[in-house]
Amino acid sequence: QVCCGFGVHRGPAPCSSSMVLRSNLPRSRILQLLPALLPAATWRPLPAIAVGGVSSGDQGQIAGDKAFQPGLAGKDYGKSEMSYDDFTKRPSGMAFKEAKPGNGKSPVAGDRVVLDWSGYTIGYFGRPFETKKLVELDGKDKAYLRFELGKGAVLPALEEAVAGMSEGGVWQVVVPYRPGLSYPDDDKDHERVGPVPSTFSGQRALNFVLYNKDLIDKTLLFNVKVIRVDRPGENGWKKG
């Protein structure tokens, strides 16, 4: 048997994105491999982007602020948040990488954004909680996410990311577990703040990480593509 070429498994079968996500590779390596295994029309190589003063020439993960862990509140120790090579980190803590620039309208508050998305618990074994494959296995058709920008209907980190995108754009967004950035603790069904996983298995995978009392890394990765931006009055959209 020969190696798949990515160091994920040994055997004649080609490597896949699901194999990478189930592997025990470091998170920085997973982020490097995913674009190579996803459709070329969606992802493409990018120039290096410095994160927090560290260039992408430095290998692996870069320690940042202490990760938010309620069990260690008030302590001066704990696991550091992890940022990633060639991702740009915003002051809020959200980090992003532009995989494909957009060429259409950019949304502003009050616009309806139509979004395609997938999500992974990148801080905990890279388990998917929303992918097209998961939805298909559940016998459903994956629907686009629709929300009004600025109304707080999705994670603050995603609102911040989408506000910087335009139609046709694709970003990878890393969301550390912080109050006011990720999913809130008091909305376990994600009815108030989305996006909501389309399947029971996806919601279970997400909630296992978000509401686990153990000191696990609750960092999430979202792949998002802006399909369309509707101004008030366009495509039947009424603000508010």
C-alpha positions as CSV (number, residue, x, y, z in Angstrom):
1,Q,0.0,0.0,0.0
2,V,1.1,3.5,-0.7
3,C,0.5,6.8,1.0
4,C,-2.4,8.9,-0.3
5,G,0.1,11.8,-0.7
6,F,-1.2,14.0,2.0
7,G,-0.1,11.9,5.0
8,V,-3.7,11.2,6.0
9,H,-3.9,7.4,5.3
10,R,-2.3,4.6,3.4
11,G,-4.0,2.8,0.6
12,P,-4.9,3.1,-3.1
13,A,-8.1,5.2,-2.4
14,P,-7.7,8.9,-3.1
15,C,-7.8,11.2,-0.1
16,S,-11.0,13.2,0.5
17,S,-11.9,16.2,2.6
18,S,-13.9,13.9,5.0
19,M,-10.7,11.8,5.6
20,V,-8.7,14.9,6.4
21,L,-11.4,16.2,8.8
22,R,-11.5,12.8,10.6
23,S,-7.7,12.5,10.8
24,N,-5.5,13.4,13.8
25,L,-3.5,16.0,11.8
26,P,-2.9,19.4,13.4
27,R,-5.5,22.0,12.8
28,S,-3.1,24.2,10.8
29,R,-2.4,21.2,8.5
30,I,-6.2,20.5,8.0
31,L,-6.7,24.1,7.0
32,Q,-3.8,23.8,4.5
33,L,-5.3,20.6,2.9
34,L,-9.0,21.4,2.7
35,P,-8.6,23.9,-0.3
36,A,-6.7,21.3,-2.3
37,L,-9.5,18.7,-1.8
38,L,-12.5,20.9,-2.4
39,P,-13.7,21.9,-5.9
40,A,-11.2,24.1,-7.8
41,A,-14.0,26.4,-8.9
42,T,-14.5,27.4,-5.3
43,W,-11.1,27.4,-3.7
44,R,-7.8,28.7,-5.1
45,P,-4.3,29.3,-3.6
46,L,-3.7,32.6,-1.9
47,P,-0.7,34.8,-1.2
48,A,0.6,34.7,2.3
49,I,-1.1,37.0,4.8
50,A,0.5,37.9,8.1
51,V,-1.5,37.3,11.3
52,G,-0.7,39.2,14.5
53,G,2.8,40.1,13.2
54,V,3.7,36.6,12.3
55,S,4.2,35.7,8.7
56,S,2.9,32.5,7.0
57,G,6.4,31.4,6.7
58,D,6.2,30.4,10.4
59,Q,4.9,26.8,10.5
60,G,1.9,25.6,12.5
61,Q,-0.4,27.4,14.9
62,I,0.3,30.7,16.6
63,A,-0.6,31.2,20.2
64,G,-2.8,34.2,20.9
65,D,-5.0,35.3,23.8
66,K,-6.3,32.8,26.4
67,A,-9.3,30.8,25.1
68,F,-12.5,31.6,26.8
69,Q,-13.3,28.7,29.1
70,P,-16.0,29.4,31.8
71,G,-14.5,26.7,34.1
72,L,-11.3,28.8,34.3
73,A,-12.9,32.2,34.7
74,G,-10.6,34.5,36.8
75,K,-7.6,32.2,36.4
76,D,-4.3,33.4,34.8
77,Y,-3.7,30.1,33.1
78,G,-5.4,28.0,30.5
79,K,-5.2,27.1,26.8
80,S,-4.3,29.9,24.4
81,E,-6.6,30.7,21.5
82,M,-5.1,29.5,18.2
83,S,-4.8,31.5,15.1
84,Y,-3.6,30.3,11.7
85,D,-1.0,31.0,9.1
86,D,-2.2,33.3,6.3
87,F,-5.5,34.2,8.0
88,T,-6.2,37.8,8.9
89,K,-7.3,38.3,12.5
90,R,-9.7,41.1,13.3
91,P,-9.7,42.9,16.7
92,S,-12.9,41.0,17.6
93,G,-11.0,37.7,17.4
94,M,-12.6,36.5,14.2
95,A,-10.0,35.4,11.6
96,F,-10.7,35.0,7.9
97,K,-9.1,34.0,4.6
98,E,-10.5,35.1,1.3
99,A,-10.6,32.0,-0.9
100,K,-12.3,33.7,-3.8
101,P,-13.0,37.5,-4.2
102,G,-16.5,38.6,-5.0
103,N,-17.5,40.6,-8.0
104,G,-21.0,41.8,-7.1
105,K,-22.9,43.9,-4.5
106,S,-21.6,44.2,-1.0
107,P,-24.3,44.0,1.8
108,V,-25.1,46.8,4.2
109,A,-27.3,46.7,7.3
110,G,-30.9,46.0,6.3
111,D,-30.0,44.0,3.2
112,R,-31.0,40.4,2.9
113,V,-28.0,38.1,2.4
114,V,-28.3,34.7,0.7
115,L,-25.5,32.5,1.9
116,D,-24.2,29.0,1.2
117,W,-22.3,27.7,4.2
118,S,-20.6,24.7,5.8
119,G,-19.3,24.4,9.4
120,Y,-16.7,22.3,11.3
121,T,-15.6,22.0,14.9
122,I,-12.1,22.8,13.9
123,G,-11.0,23.0,17.5
124,Y,-12.2,19.5,18.3
125,F,-11.2,16.9,15.6
126,G,-12.6,19.0,12.7
127,R,-16.0,17.3,12.8
128,P,-18.5,18.7,10.3
129,F,-21.8,20.0,11.6
130,E,-23.1,21.3,8.3
131,T,-22.1,20.1,4.9
132,K,-23.9,19.2,1.7
133,K,-23.0,15.6,2.3
134,L,-24.5,15.5,5.8
135,V,-27.7,17.0,4.4
136,E,-27.9,14.5,1.5
137,L,-27.4,11.6,3.9
138,D,-30.4,12.9,5.8
139,G,-32.5,12.7,2.6
140,K,-32.8,16.5,2.3
141,D,-31.8,19.2,-0.2
142,K,-29.4,21.7,1.2
143,A,-31.1,25.1,1.4
144,Y,-29.3,28.5,1.4
145,L,-29.2,30.5,4.5
146,R,-31.1,33.8,4.3
147,F,-30.9,36.6,6.9
148,E,-31.0,40.3,7.4
149,L,-27.6,41.8,7.9
150,G,-27.3,43.8,11.2
151,K,-30.3,42.2,12.9
152,G,-28.3,39.7,15.0
153,A,-29.9,36.7,13.3
154,V,-26.5,35.0,12.9
155,L,-23.3,34.8,14.9
156,P,-21.7,38.2,15.4
157,A,-18.5,36.8,13.8
158,L,-20.3,35.8,10.6
159,E,-22.1,39.2,10.4
160,E,-18.7,40.8,10.7
161,A,-17.3,38.6,8.0
162,V,-20.2,38.9,5.6
163,A,-20.2,42.7,5.9
164,G,-16.7,42.6,4.3
165,M,-17.7,40.3,1.4
166,S,-19.5,40.8,-1.9
167,E,-21.6,38.6,-4.2
168,G,-19.7,35.6,-5.4
169,G,-17.1,35.9,-2.7
170,V,-15.9,32.9,-0.7
171,W,-14.3,33.1,2.8
172,Q,-13.0,30.7,5.4
173,V,-13.9,32.1,8.8
174,V,-12.4,31.0,12.1
175,V,-14.6,31.8,15.1
176,P,-13.1,31.4,18.6
177,Y,-15.4,30.7,21.5
178,R,-15.9,34.2,23.0
179,P,-19.0,35.9,24.4
180,G,-20.5,38.2,21.7
181,L,-18.7,36.4,18.9
182,S,-19.8,32.7,18.7
183,Y,-23.1,31.0,19.6
184,P,-24.6,32.3,22.9
185,D,-24.9,29.9,25.9
186,D,-28.6,30.6,26.4
187,D,-29.8,29.6,22.9
188,K,-29.0,25.9,22.7
189,D,-31.6,25.3,19.9
190,H,-30.1,28.2,17.9
191,E,-33.5,29.6,17.3
192,R,-32.4,33.2,18.1
193,V,-28.9,33.2,16.7
194,G,-28.0,31.0,13.7
195,P,-27.0,29.4,11.5
196,V,-28.8,26.3,12.6
197,P,-27.4,22.9,11.3
198,S,-29.9,21.4,8.9
199,T,-29.7,17.9,10.4
200,F,-30.1,16.4,13.9
201,S,-26.6,14.8,13.7
202,G,-25.1,18.1,12.7
203,Q,-26.8,20.0,15.6
204,R,-25.7,17.2,18.0
205,A,-22.1,17.5,16.8
206,L,-22.1,21.2,17.2
207,N,-23.8,21.2,20.7
208,F,-21.5,18.5,22.0
209,V,-18.6,20.9,21.5
210,L,-20.3,24.2,22.4
211,Y,-21.9,23.0,25.7
212,N,-19.4,20.4,26.8
213,K,-18.3,21.0,30.4
214,D,-14.8,19.6,29.7
215,L,-12.0,22.0,28.8
216,I,-12.1,21.4,25.1
217,D,-11.4,23.9,22.3
218,K,-14.7,25.2,21.0
219,T,-13.3,27.1,18.0
220,L,-15.4,26.8,14.8
221,L,-14.6,27.0,11.1
222,F,-17.1,28.2,8.6
223,N,-16.8,28.2,4.8
224,V,-19.2,30.9,3.4
225,K,-20.2,32.0,0.0
226,V,-22.3,35.0,-0.7
227,I,-24.8,33.9,-3.3
228,R,-26.9,37.1,-3.5
229,V,-27.5,40.4,-1.8
230,D,-31.1,41.7,-1.9
231,R,-31.6,45.5,-1.2
232,P,-35.0,46.4,0.2
233,G,-37.5,46.0,-2.6
234,E,-35.4,43.5,-4.6
235,N,-36.6,39.9,-5.0
236,G,-39.5,40.6,-2.7
237,W,-37.3,41.6,0.3
238,K,-38.8,44.0,2.9
239,K,-36.5,45.3,5.5
240,G,-37.3,44.4,9.1
